[in-house]
Amino acid sequence: PLPWLSGPHLQTLCHFVLPVTPGPELAREYLQLADDGLVALDWVVGPCSRGHRVTSAGGLPAVLLVIPNAWGRLTRNVLGLCLLALERGYYPVIFHRRGHHGCPLVSPRLQPFGDPSDLKEAVTYIRFRHPAAPLFAVSEGSGSALLLSYLGECGSSSYMTGAACISPVLRCREWFEAGLPWPYERGFLLYQKIALSRYATALEDTVDTSKLFKSRSLREFEETLFCHTKSFPISWDTYWDRNDPLRDVDEAAVPVLCICSADDPVSGPPDHTLPTELFHSNPYFFLLLSRHGGHCGFLRQEPLPAWSHEVILESFRALAEFFRMEERMKGMSRHRTSFLGGRRRWGALQKQEFSPSSNLEIFSWKRSYTR
């Protein structure tokens, strides 16, 4: 970036504060869940000033599922990614949790930090709408806990071709317990209190709302909201046993690109916040660590989009091309095996006496995705 853009706090604040102009046109759908709760899906339908470029196999546009941060704020980062993806030929759709970004809270239950049950139902619906389209997913900041939990729980049944996390929070419990620099801690906490204040009456039967809105830290807010419930209270330890995004990470079965910055003021220094052993030992996880970028910033001079967006969409294009070539090679292998098998059967009918030919084996290499 330009020298004046390299400061981590400036990059972070630009990401959270500045709007995207022009903003995207969104078509909202509400999805009723199994327990009668609601989540929202915002399909990005415009504007698109440049021509589409198909990136997925067979000329079929891919669906890009975008998961915002855990606080529910729709940031410049998310909207910019959606607009760029739309120009590149994707169908971008933004997932909003219960009570987030105008999605009504119709039941007194919010989504815990790393509980992917609502996301599973949303993905099932997206697959119903676009059954043949490749599905990619991108998460932002603290929202990465939800995506990683989903990939771990679903494993090879995730329906996804690839995923990416922008400035992910990976050691979430330690992140809550250590706290953020006070401007970010206060800002995120205030945003959550304002967002939930409209549902204070509905939440009175499940949580101590007086204590909730007097919380002085993100940890206290999270613990009051999800641990100190009136019906089923649990310990802080139990909460993270269920919500740690890396609890099932060994089961993830799609490539995951994590883009992080060494000067991230929200996630913290990579020496303490990045589980480097994950990227060394797991063949599906890839780390791109830059010197500058702040938290979800990665800015370039206007009007260029954030370079993280370009990297993510390019990696998805390469993945789609790879799997397209894989399918083509499998098809050629099946055709060749079928053709040679027919010749062997015909030869056996013509000359039964040549027994060695009847034992001829045709081998073909097949890529294995199991570990």
C-alpha positions as CSV (number, residue, x, y, z in Angstrom):
1,P,0.0,0.0,0.0
2,L,0.9,3.7,-0.1
3,P,3.0,4.8,2.9
4,W,0.1,6.7,4.5
5,L,-2.1,3.6,4.1
6,S,0.2,1.2,5.8
7,G,-0.7,2.1,9.3
8,P,-2.7,-0.8,10.9
9,H,-5.2,1.3,12.8
10,L,-6.0,3.4,9.7
11,Q,-6.5,0.3,7.6
12,T,-8.7,-1.2,10.3
13,L,-10.8,1.9,10.8
14,C,-11.3,2.5,7.1
15,H,-12.6,-1.0,6.9
16,F,-15.1,-0.5,9.7
17,V,-16.1,3.1,9.1
18,L,-16.0,4.1,5.4
19,P,-18.9,3.1,3.2
20,V,-18.7,1.5,-0.2
21,T,-19.8,3.8,-3.1
22,P,-21.9,2.8,-4.9
23,G,-23.4,0.3,-2.5
24,P,-24.6,-3.1,-3.7
25,E,-28.2,-3.9,-4.5
26,L,-29.4,-6.7,-2.2
27,A,-32.4,-9.1,-2.5
28,R,-33.2,-10.4,1.0
29,E,-34.6,-13.8,1.8
30,Y,-35.6,-15.0,5.3
31,L,-35.0,-18.6,6.1
32,Q,-37.1,-20.2,8.8
33,L,-35.1,-22.7,10.8
34,A,-36.1,-26.0,12.3
35,D,-36.7,-24.4,15.7
36,D,-38.8,-21.5,14.1
37,G,-35.9,-19.1,14.3
38,L,-35.0,-16.8,11.4
39,V,-31.8,-16.1,9.5
40,A,-31.4,-13.8,6.5
41,L,-29.7,-14.3,3.2
42,D,-28.8,-11.2,1.2
43,W,-28.3,-12.0,-2.5
44,V,-26.1,-9.4,-4.2
45,V,-27.8,-8.5,-7.5
46,G,-26.1,-5.3,-8.5
47,P,-24.6,-3.0,-9.6
48,C,-22.2,-4.7,-12.0
49,S,-20.5,-2.2,-14.3
50,R,-18.2,-4.6,-16.0
51,G,-18.7,-7.8,-17.9
52,H,-19.0,-11.1,-16.1
53,R,-16.1,-13.6,-16.2
54,V,-17.1,-17.2,-15.5
55,T,-14.7,-18.8,-13.0
56,S,-16.3,-22.1,-12.3
57,A,-16.4,-25.5,-14.0
58,G,-18.5,-26.0,-17.1
59,G,-19.3,-22.3,-17.5
60,L,-21.7,-22.4,-14.5
61,P,-21.5,-19.4,-12.1
62,A,-20.4,-20.3,-8.6
63,V,-22.1,-19.2,-5.4
64,L,-20.0,-17.2,-3.0
65,L,-21.3,-17.4,0.6
66,V,-20.0,-14.5,2.7
67,I,-20.0,-14.6,6.5
68,P,-19.6,-11.2,8.2
69,N,-18.0,-10.7,11.6
70,A,-19.6,-12.2,14.7
71,W,-21.1,-8.8,15.7
72,G,-23.2,-8.6,12.6
73,R,-21.9,-5.4,11.2
74,L,-21.9,-5.3,7.4
75,T,-18.5,-3.7,6.6
76,R,-16.8,-2.1,3.7
77,N,-14.7,-5.3,3.4
78,V,-17.7,-7.6,2.9
79,L,-19.5,-5.3,0.5
80,G,-16.4,-4.6,-1.6
81,L,-15.7,-8.4,-1.9
82,C,-19.3,-9.0,-2.9
83,L,-19.2,-6.3,-5.6
84,L,-15.9,-7.6,-7.0
85,A,-17.2,-11.2,-6.9
86,L,-20.3,-10.2,-8.8
87,E,-18.2,-8.6,-11.5
88,R,-16.2,-11.9,-11.8
89,G,-19.3,-13.9,-12.4
90,Y,-20.2,-15.2,-9.0
91,Y,-23.6,-15.3,-7.2
92,P,-22.6,-13.6,-3.9
93,V,-24.9,-14.2,-0.9
94,I,-24.4,-12.8,2.6
95,F,-25.4,-14.9,5.6
96,H,-26.9,-13.0,8.6
97,R,-27.3,-14.6,12.0
98,R,-30.4,-14.4,14.1
99,G,-31.1,-10.8,15.1
100,H,-28.2,-9.4,13.0
101,H,-28.5,-6.6,10.4
102,G,-32.2,-6.3,10.5
103,C,-33.0,-10.0,10.7
104,P,-35.8,-10.3,13.3
105,L,-35.2,-12.2,16.4
106,V,-38.5,-14.2,16.5
107,S,-37.3,-16.7,19.2
108,P,-35.3,-16.0,22.4
109,R,-32.3,-17.7,21.1
110,L,-29.1,-16.2,19.6
111,Q,-26.4,-18.1,17.8
112,P,-23.3,-19.0,19.9
113,F,-19.9,-17.9,18.7
114,G,-19.0,-21.2,17.0
115,D,-22.3,-23.1,16.6
116,P,-22.8,-23.9,12.9
117,S,-26.3,-25.4,13.1
118,D,-28.0,-22.4,11.5
119,L,-25.3,-22.2,8.8
120,K,-25.9,-25.8,8.0
121,E,-29.6,-25.1,7.2
122,A,-28.6,-22.1,5.2
123,V,-26.2,-24.1,3.1
124,T,-28.8,-26.8,2.5
125,Y,-31.2,-24.1,1.2
126,I,-28.5,-22.6,-1.1
127,R,-27.8,-26.0,-2.5
128,F,-31.5,-26.5,-3.1
129,R,-31.6,-23.2,-5.0
130,H,-28.4,-23.9,-7.0
131,P,-27.9,-27.7,-6.9
132,A,-25.2,-27.8,-9.7
133,A,-23.3,-24.6,-8.9
134,P,-19.9,-24.8,-7.1
135,L,-20.1,-23.3,-3.6
136,F,-17.2,-21.2,-2.1
137,A,-17.2,-19.4,1.2
138,V,-15.4,-16.4,2.7
139,S,-15.5,-15.3,6.3
140,E,-14.4,-12.0,7.9
141,G,-12.6,-11.6,11.2
142,S,-14.5,-13.1,14.1
143,G,-17.0,-14.6,11.7
144,S,-14.4,-17.1,10.7
145,A,-15.2,-19.1,13.9
146,L,-18.5,-20.0,12.3
147,L,-17.1,-21.0,9.0
148,L,-14.3,-23.2,10.5
149,S,-16.7,-24.8,12.9
150,Y,-19.0,-25.7,9.9
151,L,-16.1,-27.1,7.9
152,G,-14.9,-29.2,10.8
153,E,-18.3,-30.6,11.8
154,C,-19.4,-31.4,8.2
155,G,-16.0,-32.7,6.9
156,S,-16.3,-34.0,3.4
157,S,-20.1,-33.4,3.4
158,S,-19.8,-29.6,3.6
159,Y,-20.8,-29.1,-0.1
160,M,-18.1,-26.5,-0.5
161,T,-15.3,-26.4,-3.1
162,G,-13.1,-24.0,-1.2
163,A,-13.0,-21.4,1.6
164,A,-11.1,-18.4,2.7
165,C,-10.8,-16.5,6.0
166,I,-9.8,-12.8,6.1
167,S,-8.1,-11.9,9.4
168,P,-9.5,-14.9,11.2
169,V,-9.6,-15.1,15.0
170,L,-8.4,-18.7,15.5
171,R,-7.6,-18.9,19.3
172,C,-10.9,-17.5,20.3
173,R,-11.1,-18.3,24.0
174,E,-7.7,-16.7,24.6
175,W,-8.8,-13.7,22.4
176,F,-11.8,-13.1,24.6
177,E,-9.9,-13.6,27.9
178,A,-7.0,-11.3,26.9
179,G,-9.2,-8.5,25.7
180,L,-8.7,-6.1,22.8
181,P,-7.1,-2.7,22.8
182,W,-9.6,-0.5,24.6
183,P,-10.9,1.5,21.5
184,Y,-11.8,-1.7,19.7
185,E,-13.1,-3.5,22.9
186,R,-15.3,-0.6,23.7
187,G,-16.5,-0.1,20.1
188,F,-17.4,-3.7,19.5
189,L,-19.1,-4.0,22.9
190,L,-21.1,-0.9,22.3
191,Y,-22.2,-2.1,18.9
192,Q,-23.5,-5.4,20.3
193,K,-25.3,-3.7,23.1
194,I,-27.1,-1.3,20.7
195,A,-28.0,-4.2,18.4
196,L,-29.5,-6.3,21.1
197,S,-31.2,-3.5,23.0
198,R,-34.2,-3.7,20.7
199,Y,-34.7,-7.3,21.9
200,A,-34.2,-6.7,25.6
201,T,-37.8,-7.5,26.5
202,A,-37.7,-10.8,24.5
203,L,-34.5,-11.9,26.1
204,E,-35.6,-11.2,29.7
205,D,-36.9,-14.7,30.1
206,T,-33.6,-16.3,29.1
207,V,-30.8,-14.1,30.4
208,D,-30.1,-11.4,33.0
209,T,-30.5,-8.4,30.7
210,S,-29.6,-5.9,33.4
211,K,-26.2,-7.6,33.8
212,L,-25.9,-8.1,30.1
213,F,-26.1,-4.4,29.2
214,K,-23.8,-3.5,32.1
215,S,-21.1,-5.7,30.8
216,R,-17.7,-4.0,30.7
217,S,-15.8,-6.4,28.4
218,L,-16.5,-8.7,25.4
219,R,-15.9,-11.7,27.6
220,E,-18.4,-10.7,30.2
221,F,-21.0,-10.0,27.5
222,E,-20.4,-13.3,25.8
223,E,-20.4,-15.2,29.1
224,T,-23.6,-13.6,30.4
225,L,-25.4,-14.1,27.1
226,F,-24.6,-17.8,26.5
227,C,-23.3,-19.2,29.8
228,H,-25.3,-17.6,32.5
229,T,-28.7,-18.4,31.0
230,K,-31.7,-18.9,33.3
231,S,-32.8,-22.3,31.8
232,F,-29.5,-24.1,31.0
233,P,-26.5,-22.4,32.6
234,I,-23.1,-23.8,31.6
235,S,-19.5,-23.1,32.5
236,W,-17.1,-21.0,30.4
237,D,-15.0,-24.1,29.9
238,T,-18.0,-26.1,28.6
239,Y,-19.0,-23.2,26.3
240,W,-15.6,-23.3,24.5
241,D,-15.6,-27.1,24.4
242,R,-18.6,-26.6,22.2
243,N,-17.7,-23.5,20.3
244,D,-13.9,-23.5,19.7
245,P,-13.6,-23.2,15.9
246,L,-10.6,-25.6,15.8
247,R,-12.3,-28.4,17.8
248,D,-12.9,-30.5,14.7
249,V,-10.4,-28.9,12.4
250,D,-8.8,-32.2,11.4
251,E,-12.1,-33.2,9.8
252,A,-12.1,-30.3,7.3
253,A,-11.9,-31.6,3.8
254,V,-11.7,-28.5,1.5
255,P,-8.8,-26.1,0.9
256,V,-8.9,-23.1,3.3
257,L,-6.9,-20.0,2.7
258,C,-6.2,-17.7,5.7
259,I,-5.1,-14.2,5.0
260,C,-3.6,-12.5,8.1
261,S,-1.5,-9.4,8.8
262,A,1.4,-9.2,11.2
263,D,0.2,-5.8,12.4
264,D,-3.4,-6.8,13.1
265,P,-4.5,-4.7,16.1
266,V,-7.7,-6.7,16.7
267,S,-6.5,-10.3,16.4
268,G,-3.1,-9.6,17.9
269,P,0.5,-10.5,17.0
270,P,0.8,-13.7,15.0
271,D,3.3,-15.2,17.4
272,H,0.6,-15.5,20.0
273,T,-2.6,-15.7,18.0
274,L,-1.8,-18.0,15.0
275,P,-1.6,-21.8,15.5
276,T,1.3,-22.2,13.1
277,E,1.3,-26.0,13.7
278,L,-2.1,-26.1,12.0
279,F,-0.6,-24.8,8.7
280,H,2.4,-27.1,9.0
281,S,0.5,-30.3,9.7
282,N,-2.9,-29.9,7.9
283,P,-2.7,-30.2,4.1
284,Y,-5.9,-28.3,3.6
285,F,-4.9,-25.1,5.5
286,F,-2.9,-22.4,3.8
287,L,-1.6,-19.2,5.4
288,L,-0.8,-15.9,3.7
289,L,0.8,-13.6,6.3
290,S,1.5,-10.0,5.1
291,R,3.6,-7.3,6.9
292,H,0.8,-4.7,6.6
293,G,-3.0,-4.8,6.4
294,G,-4.5,-4.2,9.8
295,H,-7.6,-6.1,10.6
296,C,-9.5,-7.0,7.4
297,G,-8.0,-3.9,5.7
298,F,-5.4,-4.9,3.1
299,L,-6.1,-1.6,1.3
300,R,-4.7,-0.3,-2.0
301,Q,-5.1,3.1,-3.6
302,E,-8.7,3.9,-4.6
303,P,-10.5,2.7,-6.7
304,L,-8.7,-0.6,-6.6
305,P,-10.3,-3.2,-4.3
306,A,-8.5,-4.6,-1.3
307,W,-5.7,-7.0,-2.5
308,S,-7.1,-9.7,-0.2
309,H,-10.2,-9.9,-2.4
310,E,-8.1,-10.3,-5.5
311,V,-6.1,-13.1,-3.9
312,I,-9.2,-15.0,-2.7
313,L,-11.0,-14.9,-6.0
314,E,-7.9,-15.9,-7.9
315,S,-7.4,-18.8,-5.6
316,F,-11.0,-19.9,-6.1
317,R,-10.6,-19.6,-9.9
318,A,-7.5,-21.8,-9.7
319,L,-9.4,-24.4,-7.5
320,A,-12.4,-24.4,-10.0
321,E,-10.0,-24.9,-12.9
322,F,-8.2,-27.7,-11.0
323,F,-11.4,-29.6,-10.3
324,R,-12.6,-29.0,-13.8
325,M,-9.4,-30.7,-15.1
326,E,-9.8,-33.5,-12.6
327,E,-13.3,-34.2,-13.9
328,R,-12.1,-34.1,-17.4
329,M,-9.3,-36.6,-16.7
330,K,-11.7,-38.9,-14.8
331,G,-14.0,-38.8,-17.8
332,M,-11.2,-39.6,-20.2
333,S,-10.1,-42.5,-17.9
334,R,-13.6,-43.9,-17.8
335,H,-14.0,-43.6,-21.5
336,R,-10.6,-45.3,-22.2
337,T,-11.4,-48.1,-19.7
338,S,-14.8,-48.7,-21.2
339,F,-13.4,-48.7,-24.8
340,L,-10.5,-51.1,-23.9
341,G,-12.9,-53.3,-21.9
342,G,-15.2,-53.6,-25.0
343,R,-12.2,-54.6,-27.2
344,R,-11.2,-57.3,-24.6
345,R,-14.7,-58.7,-24.5
346,W,-14.8,-58.8,-28.3
347,G,-11.4,-60.5,-28.5
348,A,-12.5,-63.1,-25.9
349,L,-15.5,-64.0,-28.1
350,Q,-13.3,-64.3,-31.2
351,K,-10.4,-66.3,-29.6
352,Q,-11.3,-68.1,-26.4
353,E,-8.1,-70.0,-26.5
354,F,-5.9,-67.0,-25.6
355,S,-6.2,-67.2,-21.9
356,P,-3.4,-64.7,-21.0
357,S,-5.4,-61.9,-22.7
358,S,-8.4,-62.6,-20.5
359,N,-6.3,-61.8,-17.5
360,L,-5.1,-58.4,-18.8
361,E,-5.6,-55.7,-16.2
362,I,-6.0,-52.0,-17.0
363,F,-4.9,-49.7,-14.2
364,S,-5.6,-46.0,-13.9
365,W,-4.4,-43.7,-11.3
366,K,-7.1,-41.9,-9.3
367,R,-6.4,-39.0,-6.9
368,S,-7.3,-39.7,-3.3
369,Y,-8.6,-36.9,-1.1
370,T,-8.4,-39.0,2.1
371,R,-5.7,-38.5,4.7
